[in-house]
């Protein structure tokens, strides 16, 4: 339910922003290029952290699973 509300709120903000741009008023004090660069930087950092997290045994559960996998491989 929360995710639906967040998506709806973001959509409303973006629609208002787009309507204001069409009317000739820029609601944000940033250029389109600056917004793109900022979003790209945030997305890059987020994906780097996600890839690091998924490819390493960071959580205790993942470490336990890796240990179990190593035991299974050593039995062969």
N, C-alpha and C positions, 0 to 999 in steps of 0.2 A: 504494500500500500504506500509506504514512504517513497519508494522508487518512482511510482506513478505520479505522486505529488511533485517530486523534484523535477521529473521530466516535463510535467505540465508547466511548472513555474519557469523553467529555463526556456521552454517554447514561447511562453507569453512575453518574457523579456526580449527574446530575439525578434519576435513579431513586432513589438513596440519599437525596438531599435530600427528594424527595417523600414517601418512606416515613417519614422522620423527622418531617416536618410532619404527616402523617396521624396519627402516634402522639402528637402534641401537643408535640413538642420542636422548637424553632427552631434549626437548626444554624448559621445565619449571624447575626452581630450586626447585621444590617440589616433594616429593615422592607421589606415587599414594594414599597411606594411608592419607597423609596430605590433599590432594585435596578432598578426600572423606569426611574427617572430617569437612573441611571448608564448603563444599557444604551442608552437613547434618546440620550443625549449622545454616547456612543462611536459609535453607528451614524450619527448626524448628521455628526459630524466625518469619519468614514470615507467616507461618501457624498460629502461636499463635496470631499474630496481626490480621490476617484475621478473625480468629474465634472470637476474642474479638470484632472486629468491627461488624461482622454479628450478633452476639448474644446480642448486646446492642444497645439501641436507641441513637446513637451518633449524627447522622445528624439531623438537624431541621425537615426534612421531616419525618424521622422515629419517632421523638418525637410527631409530630402532628398526625401521623397515630396511635400511641399508645394511645394518648388522645382520638381520635375518637373511637377506639376499646373499650376503657374503658367506654365511653358514651353509646355505643351500648349494652354492657354487663349490664350496670346499668338499662337500660330500660326494661329488661326482668323481 
